[in-house]
C-alpha cells in the first residue's frame, strides 16, 4: 500500500476485493478459516487527535497513556485500533482488528488468530518506500514421525514455516507433508495431506499436533490412514502412547448405542447421548450439523396444542395445512434447549448458541426446538485403534472405500471426563 506496509501470513489471510474503496486509502484482509476475524488498514487526512476523539465517541478506550492502541469489547466482539502517524506528516494511519468469542476455537491456527492479528497490526510501518527484499526472518523447517500400522511403518514429514520475532520462534504456516515407506507396506504414496483445520496446540503454546492423512497399500489396495506429527519449537514433546484394547473398549462402551452379547450382536438398545455427535462429520465440533444431531434426540415431553398452534405461525413449519395436532401425519417432538445443552456442554463443551440452528423450528416462548420424525435411527463409532498424544485422544476406524474416520477427544485435566473436538472422515 502507498505510504506503509505490514506483514500478512498469506497462507491463512485473504485480501478482500475492496478496489472501490482503495482509492480512498482502505485495505482489508479476512481469516481463511471463516472465523469472522478481520484486519483493515485505513489512511485518514485527519490528525491523530481528531481520530482519538472519534474513537472515544465510538466507545473505544486507550490501552495506556501513549494512546497508540485503543480497544472496545461488546457482545462478544473484540476490537482494537492501532494508530500511526504518516511518514510525510499528513494525516494518520489506523489498523483495525476484529475477532469474536464465537469464532475462536482451540484449533491451533484459529486459537492464535487474535495474537496473530495483533502482531500484524504491530508490524505496520509508515514509510515512503517498501522494505528491501530478503529482509524476512522466515525459515522453512520439517518434523518427522514414524507411523506404524500392524507392524508396518512409514515416515511422515511435515514442512512448516517459522519466523523469528523478538528472539523467539513463531509458527507462520503448515505447508505440506510427504510419506516414505520404511518397511512392511507394498507401497506408500509420496504425497500426504496436512489436515490444517484439525491442528491443535499440544502441551504448550509452542507445541503443535498436526494430523496427517496418507495412503498406503498392504497388498489389498489403497487405504487411507492418519497419524499425528508433533511440531515443537522448544524441543520438548508431548507424551505419546498407543491405547490398549481395554482402553478402546472403555471408550466404545460410552459411544455404542446398543447392548451387545459376547459375539458383538445387538441384543438390546441403550441409547447413549454421546452417540448423537456421530450423526454428521465435522472438523470442529462447533460445525456439527445441528439438524442431524437433533433429529432423533430424546423428547422433552409431549408438545401441547398451544405449541402446535404457535408452530403453525413459523415460516418454516411444513404442516401449516394441518388443522389439529391429532391429524399430524408424523409426531411432533419437543426438545428443550436445557436438555440439549446438557448433552452439548458435557460432551462438546458447547451450547446451542455456538451452533447454526437455523434449520430447526424454534419457539422462543417455550425455549425449545421441534422435530417431526416417525422413525428411529442410531449412530455408531466403534474404534478399532487409537492413541493418546498429550491431552488429546485420537480414535480411528475403517469406513467404506478404503477411507478412515477419526474421532478426536480432549481430556479434561484433573477429571475423568473428556470432550469431543472433531469427527472427521477422509474423502468427505
C-alpha positions in Angstrom: 0.0 0.0 0.0 1.2 3.5 -0.7 2.8 5.0 2.4 3.1 1.9 4.6 3.4 -1.8 4.8 2.7 -4.7 7.2 3.3 -8.4 7.3 0.4 -10.7 6.4 0.6 -14.6 6.7 -0.5 -15.4 3.2 -1.4 -19.0 4.0 -4.2 -18.0 6.4 -5.3 -14.5 5.4 -7.2 -13.4 2.3 -7.2 -9.9 0.9 -10.8 -8.7 0.3 -11.7 -7.2 -3.0 -12.3 -3.5 -2.0 -11.0 -1.9 -5.1 -13.7 0.7 -5.0 -12.6 1.9 -1.6 -8.8 1.5 -2.1 -8.6 4.9 -3.8 -9.7 6.4 -0.5 -6.9 4.6 1.4 -8.7 1.3 2.6 -7.3 -2.2 2.6 -8.9 -5.3 4.2 -8.0 -8.9 5.0 -10.1 -11.7 6.5 -9.4 -15.1 8.0 -9.2 -18.0 5.6 -10.6 -20.2 8.4 -14.0 -18.5 8.2 -13.9 -17.3 11.8 -15.1 -13.8 11.1 -11.8 -12.2 12.1 -10.9 -9.1 10.1 -8.0 -6.7 9.8 -8.3 -3.4 7.9 -5.9 -0.6 7.2 -7.2 3.0 6.6 -5.4 6.2 5.8 -7.1 9.4 7.1 -6.4 13.0 6.4 -7.4 13.9 10.0 -4.9 14.3 12.7 -4.3 11.7 15.4 -6.0 13.8 18.0 -9.1 14.0 15.8 -9.1 10.2 15.5 -8.7 9.8 19.3 -11.8 11.9 19.8 -13.8 9.9 17.3 -12.6 6.6 18.8 -13.7 7.6 22.3 -17.2 8.6 20.9 -17.4 5.1 19.4 -16.8 3.5 22.8 -13.1 2.7 22.5 -10.7 3.3 25.3 -6.8 3.6 25.1 -4.8 0.8 26.5 -2.2 3.2 28.0 -1.1 6.8 28.0 0.6 6.5 24.6 -2.9 6.3 23.0 -1.4 4.2 20.2 -3.8 1.3 20.8 -7.5 1.6 21.7 -9.8 -1.3 22.5 -13.6 -2.0 22.6 -15.4 -5.2 23.6 -19.2 -5.6 23.3 -21.4 -8.6 22.7 -18.5 -11.0 22.3 -16.9 -8.8 19.7 -13.3 -7.7 20.4 -11.8 -4.7 18.5 -8.6 -2.7 18.6 -7.5 0.4 16.8 -3.8 0.9 16.2 -2.8 4.5 15.2 0.3 5.6 13.3 1.4 9.0 12.0 2.0 9.0 8.3 5.7 9.2 7.1 5.0 12.5 5.3 3.2 14.1 8.4 -0.1 14.5 6.5 -2.8 12.7 8.4 -2.6 9.3 10.1 -3.0 5.5 9.7 -5.4 3.3 11.5 -5.1 -0.5 11.7 -8.3 -2.1 12.9 -8.5 -5.7 14.2 -11.8 -7.5 15.0 -12.4 -11.1 16.3 -15.3 -12.7 18.0 -15.5 -15.1 21.0 -17.7 -17.4 19.0 -15.3 -17.5 16.0 -12.2 -18.5 18.0 -11.8 -22.2 18.9 -8.9 -24.3 20.2 -7.6 -25.2 16.8 -4.0 -24.1 16.6 -4.3 -21.5 13.8 -7.7 -20.3 15.0 -6.8 -20.2 18.6 -3.9 -17.8 17.9 -5.7 -15.6 15.5 -6.1 -12.7 18.0 -2.4 -12.8 18.8 -1.5 -13.1 15.1 -3.7 -10.1 14.2 -2.1 -8.0 17.0 1.4 -8.9 15.6 0.2 -8.0 12.1 -1.1 -4.7 13.4 2.1 -4.0 15.4 4.2 -4.8 12.3 2.7 -1.8 10.4 5.3 0.7 9.4 4.6 4.1 7.8 7.1 4.6 5.0 7.6 6.2 1.7 9.3 3.0 0.3 8.8 -0.7 0.9 11.4 -2.8 2.8 14.2 -4.3 0.9 13.7 -7.8 -0.5 15.3 -10.6 1.6 14.7 -8.8 4.9 12.4 -11.6 6.2 13.5 -13.8 9.0 11.2 -16.7 8.0 12.7 -20.2 7.7 11.2 -23.5 6.4 11.7 -26.4 8.7 10.5 -30.1 8.9 9.3 -32.5 11.6 9.1 -36.3 11.0 7.1 -39.0 12.8 7.3 -42.8 12.2 3.7 -44.1 11.9 3.2 -47.8 12.5 0.1 -49.9 11.5 0.1 -53.6 12.2 3.9 -53.8 12.2 4.2 -51.7 9.0 5.9 -48.4 9.2 6.0 -45.1 7.2 7.8 -41.9 7.9 5.6 -38.8 7.7 7.4 -35.4 7.3 5.6 -32.1 7.7 7.2 -28.9 6.3 6.3 -25.7 8.1 7.5 -22.1 8.2 8.6 -20.2 11.3 9.6 -16.6 11.9 12.0 -15.1 14.4 10.3 -12.4 16.5 11.9 -10.7 19.5 14.3 -13.6 19.8 11.5 -16.3 19.7 10.4 -18.6 17.0 6.7 -18.5 15.9 4.8 -20.8 13.6 3.7 -19.0 10.5 2.2 -21.8 8.4 1.9 -25.5 7.8 3.0 -26.0 4.3 3.0 -29.6 3.1 3.5 -33.3 4.0 5.1 -36.3 2.5 5.3 -40.0 3.3 8.0 -42.6 2.8 7.7 -46.4 3.1 10.0 -47.7 5.8 9.1 -51.3 5.9 6.1 -53.7 5.6 3.9 -51.8 3.0 3.6 -52.8 -0.6 3.7 -49.1 -1.5 3.1 -45.7 0.0 2.0 -42.6 -1.8 4.7 -39.9 -1.5 2.2 -37.1 -1.2 0.4 -36.8 2.1 -2.2 -34.3 3.4 -1.9 -31.9 6.3 -5.3 -31.7 7.9 -5.0 -28.0 8.6 -8.3 -27.5 10.4 -7.6 -30.3 12.8 -4.2 -29.0 14.0 -4.2 -28.4 17.8 -1.9 -27.0 20.5 0.0 -29.7 22.3 1.2 -29.2 25.9 2.1 -25.6 25.3 1.9 -22.6 23.0 5.0 -23.8 21.1 3.9 -27.4 20.5 1.5 -28.3 17.7 -0.3 -31.5 17.0 -0.7 -31.9 13.2 -2.9 -34.7 11.9 -1.6 -36.1 8.5 -3.5 -38.4 6.3 -1.6 -40.7 3.9 -2.4 -43.6 1.6 -0.7 -47.0 1.7 -1.2 -50.5 0.3 -0.7 -53.6 2.3 -1.4 -55.9 -0.6 -5.2 -55.5 -1.0 -5.5 -52.0 -2.5 -5.0 -48.4 -1.3 -6.3 -47.4 2.1 -6.2 -44.1 3.9 -4.5 -43.8 7.3 -3.9 -41.0 9.7 -1.2 -40.2 12.2 -0.3 -37.1 14.3 3.0 -35.4 13.7 4.1 -33.1 16.5 5.9 -29.9 15.9 7.9 -28.5 18.8 9.6 -25.1 18.7 11.2 -25.7 22.0 12.4 -29.3 21.6 10.0 -30.6 24.2 7.4 -33.1 23.1 4.1 -34.4 24.5 3.9 -37.9 25.9 2.5 -40.3 23.3 1.3 -43.9 23.6 -1.0 -46.4 21.8 -4.3 -47.2 23.5 -4.7 -50.7 24.9 -7.6 -52.9 23.9 -9.1 -52.4 27.3 -9.0 -48.6 26.9 -10.6 -48.8 23.4 -13.3 -51.0 24.9 -14.0 -48.4 27.6 -14.4 -45.6 25.0 -16.5 -47.8 22.8 -18.8 -48.6 25.7 -19.7 -45.0 26.2 -20.2 -44.4 22.5 -22.1 -47.5 21.5 -25.9 -47.0 21.4 -26.5 -50.8 21.5 -26.2 -53.5 24.1 -24.2 -56.4 22.6 -23.5 -60.0 23.6 -20.1 -61.6 23.6 -20.2 -62.2 19.8 -20.9 -58.5 19.2 -24.5 -59.0 18.2 -27.1 -56.4 19.3 -29.4 -57.8 22.0 -30.9 -54.5 23.3 -30.8 -50.7 22.9 -29.3 -48.4 25.5 -29.0 -45.1 23.6 -26.0 -43.1 24.8 -26.4 -39.3 24.5 -22.9 -39.1 23.1 -23.8 -41.1 20.1 -25.8 -38.2 18.6 -22.5 -36.5 17.9 -21.9 -39.1 15.2 -24.8 -38.0 13.0 -22.5 -35.9 10.9 -18.8 -35.2 10.1 -17.1 -32.0 11.1 -13.6 -30.7 11.6 -14.7 -28.6 14.6 -17.5 -29.6 17.0 -18.9 -26.1 16.6 -19.7 -27.0 12.9 -21.7 -30.2 13.6 -24.9 -30.5 11.7 -27.5 -29.4 14.3 -30.4 -30.6 12.3 -29.0 -34.1 12.0 -27.9 -34.0 15.7 -31.4 -33.2 17.0 -33.5 -35.2 14.5 -33.6 -38.3 16.7 -32.7 -36.7 20.0 -34.8 -37.8 23.0 -38.1 -35.9 23.6 -38.6 -33.5 26.5 -42.2 -34.4 26.9 -45.2 -34.2 24.5 -45.9 -31.0 22.6 -49.1 -29.2 23.6 -51.9 -27.8 21.4 -50.7 -24.3 22.3 -47.2 -25.2 20.9 -48.8 -26.7 17.8 -50.7 -23.5 17.1 -47.5 -21.5 17.7 -45.5 -23.7 15.3 -48.0 -23.1 12.5 -47.2 -19.4 12.7 -43.5 -20.1 11.9 -42.4 -19.5 8.3 -40.5 -22.8 8.1 -43.2 -25.1 9.7 -44.1 -27.5 6.8 -47.6 -28.6 8.2 -49.5 -25.3 8.1 -52.4 -27.1 6.4 -52.9 -29.5 9.3 -55.8 -28.1 11.4 -55.4 -30.2 14.6 -52.3 -31.8 16.2 -54.1 -35.2 16.3 -54.2 -35.1 12.5 -50.5 -34.7 12.1 -49.0 -37.4 9.7 -45.9 -37.6 11.9 -45.5 -37.0 15.7 -44.1 -33.6 16.9 -41.0 -33.9 19.2 -40.2 -31.2 21.6 -36.6 -30.7 22.7 -35.9 -28.1 25.3 -32.8 -26.1 25.0 -31.8 -27.0 28.5 -31.9 -30.8 27.7 -29.9 -30.3 24.5 -27.3 -28.1 26.2 -26.8 -30.6 29.0 -25.5 -33.1 26.4 -23.7 -30.5 24.2 -21.9 -29.0 27.2 -20.8 -32.2 28.8 -19.6 -33.9 25.7 -18.7 -31.0 23.4 -18.0 -28.0 25.7 -20.5 -26.0 23.6 -24.2 -24.9 23.7 -26.8 -24.3 21.0 -25.7 -20.7 20.9 -22.4 -21.9 19.4 -24.1 -23.8 16.5 -26.0 -23.0 13.4 -29.6 -23.9 14.4 -31.4 -22.0 11.6 -32.7 -25.3 10.0 -34.7 -26.4 13.0 -38.1 -24.9 14.2 -37.8 -23.0 17.5 -40.3 -21.3 19.8 -38.8 -18.7 22.0 -41.7 -18.6 24.4 -41.1 -22.3 25.2 -37.3 -22.2 24.7 -37.5 -25.4 22.7 -36.8 -26.9 19.3 -39.2 -29.1 17.5 -38.7 -32.0 15.1 -41.2 -34.3 13.3 -39.9 -37.8 12.6 -41.8 -41.0 12.9 -38.8 -43.4 12.5 -35.8 -44.1 14.6 -32.0 -44.2 14.0 -28.8 -45.0 15.8 -25.3 -43.7 15.1 -22.1 -45.6 15.7 -18.4 -45.1 16.2 -16.7 -48.3 17.2 -13.0 -47.5 17.4 -10.5 -50.1 16.0 -7.4 -48.3 17.1 -6.3 -45.2 19.0 -3.5 -43.2 20.6 -3.1 -40.5 23.2 -0.9 -37.5 22.5 -0.7 -35.2 25.4 -4.2 -34.3 26.5 -5.8 -35.5 23.2 -7.0 -38.9 22.2 -7.4 -40.0 18.5 -9.8 -42.9 17.9 -9.8 -44.4 14.4 -11.9 -46.8 12.5 -12.1 -48.0 8.8 -15.0 -46.9 6.7 -16.2 -47.6 3.2 -14.0 -47.2 0.1 -10.7 -47.6 2.0 -11.3 -44.4 4.0 -10.9 -43.7 7.7 -13.0 -41.9 10.3 -11.2 -40.2 13.2 -12.7 -39.0 16.4 -10.6 -36.5 18.3 -11.2 -36.1 22.1 -9.8 -33.6 24.5 -9.1 -35.0 28.0 -10.2 -32.6 30.8 -7.3 -32.3 33.2 -8.0 -33.3 36.8 -11.2 -35.3 35.9 -12.2 -38.5 34.2 -14.2 -36.5 31.7 -13.4 -35.8 28.0 -15.0 -33.7 25.2 -15.2 -34.2 21.5 -13.0 -31.9 19.3 -13.8 -33.2 15.8 -15.4 -36.2 14.0 -13.6 -36.3 10.7 -13.7 -38.7 7.7 -11.3 -38.9 4.8 -13.0 -38.4 1.5 -15.9 -36.5 3.0 
